[in-house]
Amino acid sequence: MKGKILFQMYFICCLAASGQTVDPPEWYMLPFPIGKTYSCTQGNYDDPLARASKDDQIGLNNATHNASPKFKTMMYAFDFALAWGDQIVSPAPCTVVRVKNIPGTTSVDNYGFGNIVVVAYNDGTYGRFCHMANQIKDGVDYLTRVKEGQSLSRGQLIGFCGNTGYCIKSATGDGSHLHYRYQQSFPKK
């Protein structure tokens, strides 16, 4: 519960820092169904002194989702350790503005973020869901559930976690995870 509260508070602080007001009905939930819990394996931690230290070889200071100038667009990005096929849902009311799907892709077939969905939240910010599955596996349909222009409510199914794009082996074993990015401008890629 503590992680959920901190994550929600983090989003509220991001919005407040940008000068936007947040009313309780517009709060963001985590990008997976209520009642599910997952570890956040990377976040936007940034400590320049620790990052420069050779002692920190595998810790958060080496995370790629930090606020350094090189990764400025990643500063509100998080990786969640969802397993392949776990549901991804909308954190808040939004409209789907981009869907990039290459059916049947795996991590070796596609580079970067792989299959993605980008949404525009009603407050003018954007969310990007990356590495999504888009195939039928063992007779089960894991295809993306949304189309560009579609309106979504909070908690509505977007699609399923996968391991498309650049996914290194992780806690899930096959590299599958959800890379979720929250940003104020429309994603260029």
C-alpha positions, 0 to 999 in steps of 0.5 A: 500500500505504501508504494501505491500511495507514494506513486500517486503522490508522486504524480500529484506532485508532478502535476502541481509542479507544472502549475496544474491543479488536480481534483480527486476525480482526476487522480491517476491510478497505477497502470494495472488493475486495482488489487494487483501489485508489481515491483517498480524495477526502475524509476526516475532516481537521480543522484549525480554524485552517486551516479558518478561513483564506481561503487554503484554498479547495479543500483538505482543510480545506474537506472536509465530513467533519471532526470539527467540532461541525457535522459530528460524525457525519461524523468517521469518513466517507470518500469514495472515487473509485470509478467508477459500477458498481464493486463495494462489499464488506463490510469485516468480518463484519456483518448488514444492518440497513437498505437504502434503494433507489429503483430507477433514481435519479440524483443529480437524482432523490434528495437526501442520501445516495441509495441506502444500505445500513447494516450492524451489525458484529459488534463493535457498530459500524455502517457506512453505504454511500451513493450506491449504484447500483440499476438495470439499465444497458446490460443489466447488473444493478447492483441492490443485492445484500443484504437487511435481516437478511442476514449478510455475511462480510468481502469479500462483495458489497454492491452497486455504486457509483453517483451517487444522492443529492447528488453533485457532479461529481468526479474520476469526471466524473459525481459517482459515488463511495462515501461510507463512514461508520463509526460507533458508533451506529445512523444516524438517517437 
